[in-house]
Amino acid sequence: KQEVTQIPAALSVPEGENLVLNCSFTDSAIYNLQWFRQDPGKGLTSLLLIQSSQREQTSGRLNASLDKSSGRSTLYIAASQPGDSATYLCAVSTGVAAGNKLTFGGGTRVLVKP
Amino acid sequence: AAGVIQSPRHLIKEKRETATLKCYPIPRHDTVYWYQQGPGQDPQFLISFYEKMQSDKGSIPDRFSAQQFSDYHSELNMSSLELGDSALYFCASSLPLAGLQLRELFFGEGSRLTVL
């Protein structure tokens, strides 16, 4: 059974510092990995999707890497801003037969202090 | 751009009552997923539909049922509600599968169910 872990569970940084969020998964036979942002009580906003054949994806200040063999992904957010404060979730898809069913990590709650 | 629409956004029910949540996927998306997120929990997969057929089933209680209609919208029906059913229910949709390139999931804002 796929298990996804995110460390740390919470992170507080001063504005301008780079953020590094870690995600690990137990079953390396994934089809893709997706990073989401969730504001309190709100929905999930997709940030980046990395296919299993890719090693990284970039969007603006966001960069996500994927090391499938070691079961790890890292989300980097450059030059953090107070508006980046949110919970960040990673989720993995474990196969075509399962459609695109995602297994989520517990999230990292980020606070960027002005 | 159009997003996934869920209704109602908030719902309050008594124990043992029934609730129905609706989901309207992004146009041209034919796959719909339902997730449940309890307080302080990560989202848990309930059920998914592809082309109006159930494609996968997760930790969905027998008291819950769902279906996808001809216009691709989906409804999640929950009966004999329990206190533990209080949660945020998300619907997500994606484009048709393209070979092994599974598509990105787009989530709605969620429907918050409170069972008293």
Interface residues (C-beta under 8 A of the other chain):
Chain A: Y31 N32 Q34 F36 G41 K42 G43 L44 T45 S46 L49 Q51 L89 A91 S93 V96 A98 G99 N100 K101 L102 T103 F104 G105 G106 G107
Chain B: T31 Y33 Y35 D42 P43 Q44 F45 S48 Y50 S55 D56 G58 L88 F90 A92 S94 L97 L100 Q101 L102 R103 E104 L105 F106 F107 G108 E109 G110 R112
